[in-house]
Amino acid sequence: MIRRTAAAAVALLVSGCGASPAMQVRHDPVVKVGAIVSRTGVYARLGEDMETAMRLYLQAHDGMLGGRPARLLVADDAGSPDQGRKQARRLVSSEGVSVVTGLVSSPVAVEVVREVAGTPVVIANAGADELGGPAVFRVSFTNREQGEAAGRYAARVHGRVRTVAMASDYSAGVQTLDGFAEGFGAEPIKRVLTPFGDATDLGPYLSRVPADAELLYAFYAGAEAVSFARTYKQLGYDRKVELLACQQLTDEDVVTAVGADAEGMTSVGLYSPALANPANTAFTARWRAATGRDPSTMAVQGWDAMRLIDLAMSEGGADRGDLTRALGEVRQVDSPRGTFRLDPVTHSPVQNWYARRYENGVNRVIATIPPRG
């Protein structure tokens, strides 16, 4: 009786004083994963695919991560860094999540990582080059890496032709063009930057592409990618200059919206639904059964973010400190894109890239671009 009374008093004391989030994480049998995605705004469709994939992963694994019951708490950043920061604070301080993931946009990710310092972050998409730290992990790419792979492919296939680069004017666009220039081996003859989120009519900007340009490399994502793809084709630029697109510009969410105007577009990306490997066969079957369409790169990255957390939890990542350590000990991830390893210093994937051509409704792989050696 005395022992039971003492235990009850201690429990009441802890409840009254308010247990710290770290204590809640350590003693809560449920793993809480905080996903910050764009449910509204220019990247809403991307956020939808990411969230759907995360929920499908939990469904496929009986709601468990690392053998423990898991709960996904999803917050909308609306594409706003300020909103992302507020949601991150709430998820960590009020909800006591063990890890933060998601993060479609680079500017949002930068603010979130700064806000939750000390809590592990698994970035499912945002490619900002400056993101990093001992508790920050990626299953995506860096912006420079994406552009650099496309630049190497362009140099190999097209040679040193007269080239122009075009992108939305924010960190992801500018850093991707920087990487393209590095991989291509020469600065593009011209850059055309368009106001991020404000350029609904891209025709006037495409008119700035020099008449003698032979190759156009372009970076756009979400609603802006749909606008670019339609304008490029409908204004006849496909007959004036050859296009090499970033993966976001011809990803499945975009080509579904663009329709026939996307036919024949070539892009460089880290994934294709047509990849032949067991993990992709299983993933695409599950995704198609749930959505009735092919999975996007965003979907694969959402799936892989949960996979990485699952692997780390299996290694004994119970609380935040342990989870950060365990994430750092995961050396490779068996992904629908193909198995990739995590660099032990940068915590970023070392992975293949693929040149893809959109034909008859599928981004078909036409070449593999290995990691830069």
C-alpha positions, 0 to 999 in steps of 0.5 A: 500500500505504501509503495503504491501510494508513493508511486502514485504521488510521484506520477502526480508530481511529474504530471503536475510539473510537466514532463519535458519533451525528451522525457515524454519521448523516452517513456512514450511507447509510440514513436512520434514522427513529425512531418512538415509538408506543403498541403497548401501553396505552390508545392501542395501537390508535392506535399500530397505525394510525400504525405501519401507515401509516408502513410503507405509506408506505415500501412505496409509495416503494420503501423510500426517503426523499428518494432514500435508503434508509430504515429505520423503527425503532419503539419502544413508549412504552406510553402512559408519559412515562417509557417514551417518554423512555427510548426516545427516548434509546435511539433517538438515542444508541444507534441514531443516528436522523436524526429522531424521529416518531410520538408519540400522547400529549401527555404522552409527546411533551412528555418526548420533545421535552425528551429529544432536544433538538437532534434534529428531531422530527416530531409525528404526533399529540400536540396539546399546546399547549406543544410547539414549538421550532426543531426541532419540527414537526407534521403534526397539530394543537394541542389548542386548535386542534381545540377552537376549530374545534369551538366555531366550528362549534357556535356557527354551527350551534347558536347559544348554547345551554346547553352542557356540555363533558366530557373525560378529565382530562389536558392534551389533554382540558383544552386541547381544552375550553379551545379549544372555549370560545374558539371557542364564544364563551362558557365552557360552563356546566359541565365534567365531567372524568373520571380519565385511564385510570381511568374504566372506567364513565362512567355516573356522570360522564354523570349530572353533565350538567345536565338542561337542557343542550342540547349536549354537547361531548366529548373522548375517545380510544382505549379511553376513546372506545369506553367513552364512545360505548357508554355515551352511547348505551346509557344513552339520553343520545342522547335527552337531549342532542345530542352534538358529538364530537372527532375521536378519539371517532368516528375509524375505530378507535373506530367499528369497535369501537363498531358500531351505537351510533356511528351518527349521531354528529357530530364535528369532525376534520381528515380523512374517508375520504370526502374527494374528492381524488387523494391521498385516493383513492390513500391509501384504496385502498392502506390498504383493500388492506392492512387491509380497512377505512377509514383513520383520522385517526391513519393519515393523520397517520402517512402525512403525517409520513413525507411531510414527512420525505421532502420535507425529505430531498429538499431535502438534509436529510442529517444532523440539522442539515440535516434541521431546516433542510430541514423548516423550508423545506417550505411545504406538504404534499399530504395525503389530508386536502387540501393544507395549509401549514406555518406558518413560525413555529409549524411547525404545519399551517394546515388545514381542519377538517370536520364529519362525521356517521357514517352507514352506516359512513362519516364523511361530511363535512357542512361545511368549517371553514376555518382561523381567519383 
